[in-house]
């Protein structure tokens, strides 16, 4: 297991709306070795993601550390799961 860094966002619709998730497919090539590398990727792609894919959800883009298998794929695609369920019960 190793820690890598990935671009994440919070979708405003769909079955997992409101839950932070990986923005790109869960493949090692989409995760970065350093936070700085992931932030540079986000900075480079943010405008295109906003315009063509995420729309207003692009405002929630941020880099997060992600636990990965040794080959680089993340062990999960969602973040802050406990926080999501606690806030949805209110």
FENNOR-V738024 format. One record per residue. N is the residue number from 1. RES is the residue in three letters. SS is DSSP state (a for helix, b for strand, c for the rest). PSI is psi in radians with two decimals (none if undefined). BURIAL is # if it has 16 or more other ideal C-beta (glycine too) atoms within 10 Angstrom, else .. Layout:
n=(N & N)
res=(RES & RES)
ss=(SS & SS)
psi=(PSI & PSI)
burial=(BURIAL & BURIAL)
This chain:
n=(1 & 2 & 3 & 4 & 5 & 6 & 7 & 8 & 9 & 10 & 11 & 12 & 13 & 14 & 15 & 16 & 17 & 18 & 19 & 20 & 21 & 22 & 23 & 24 & 25 & 26 & 27 & 28 & 29 & 30 & 31 & 32 & 33 & 34 & 35 & 36 & 37 & 38 & 39 & 40 & 41 & 42 & 43 & 44 & 45 & 46 & 47 & 48 & 49 & 50 & 51 & 52 & 53 & 54 & 55 & 56 & 57 & 58 & 59 & 60 & 61 & 62 & 63 & 64 & 65 & 66 & 67 & 68 & 69 & 70 & 71 & 72 & 73 & 74 & 75 & 76 & 77 & 78 & 79 & 80 & 81 & 82 & 83 & 84 & 85 & 86 & 87 & 88 & 89 & 90)
res=(UNK & UNK & UNK & UNK & UNK & UNK & UNK & UNK & UNK & UNK & UNK & UNK & UNK & UNK & UNK & UNK & UNK & UNK & UNK & UNK & UNK & UNK & UNK & UNK & UNK & UNK & UNK & UNK & UNK & UNK & UNK & UNK & UNK & UNK & UNK & UNK & UNK & UNK & UNK & UNK & UNK & UNK & UNK & UNK & UNK & UNK & UNK & UNK & UNK & UNK & UNK & UNK & UNK & UNK & UNK & UNK & UNK & UNK & UNK & UNK & UNK & UNK & UNK & UNK & UNK & UNK & UNK & UNK & UNK & UNK & UNK & UNK & UNK & UNK & UNK & UNK & UNK & UNK & UNK & UNK & UNK & UNK & UNK & UNK & UNK & UNK & UNK & UNK & UNK & UNK)
ss=(c & b & b & b & b & b & b & b & b & b & c & c & c & c & c & c & c & c & c & b & b & b & c & c & c & c & c & a & a & a & c & b & c & c & a & a & a & a & a & a & a & a & a & a & a & a & a & a & a & a & a & a & a & a & a & a & a & a & a & a & c & b & b & b & b & b & b & b & c & c & c & c & c & b & c & c & c & b & c & c & a & a & a & a & a & a & a & a & c & c)
psi=(2.55 & 2.80 & 2.26 & -3.06 & 2.44 & 2.69 & 2.30 & 2.86 & 2.99 & 1.96 & 2.55 & -0.01 & 3.07 & 3.07 & -0.43 & 0.56 & 2.49 & -0.05 & 2.16 & 2.37 & 2.90 & 2.43 & -0.65 & 2.87 & 2.57 & 1.36 & 2.50 & -0.59 & -0.27 & -0.03 & 2.68 & 2.66 & -0.53 & 2.71 & -0.68 & -0.72 & -0.74 & -0.67 & -0.67 & -0.69 & -0.77 & -0.83 & -0.68 & -0.66 & -0.11 & -0.82 & -0.74 & -0.69 & -0.72 & -0.81 & -0.73 & -0.36 & -0.98 & -0.41 & -2.30 & -0.37 & -0.28 & -0.37 & -0.33 & 0.05 & 2.35 & 2.78 & 2.35 & 2.57 & 2.55 & 2.30 & 2.27 & 2.70 & 2.89 & -0.49 & -0.09 & -0.26 & 2.47 & 2.62 & -0.25 & 2.83 & -0.13 & 2.67 & 2.68 & 0.70 & -0.79 & -0.73 & -0.67 & -0.83 & -0.60 & -0.76 & -0.46 & -0.26 & -0.26 & none)
burial=(. & . & . & # & # & # & # & # & # & # & # & . & . & . & . & . & . & . & # & # & # & # & # & . & . & # & . & . & . & # & # & # & . & . & . & . & . & # & . & . & # & # & . & . & # & . & . & . & # & . & . & . & . & # & . & . & # & # & . & . & # & # & # & . & . & # & . & # & . & . & . & # & # & # & . & . & # & . & # & # & . & . & . & # & . & . & . & . & . & .)
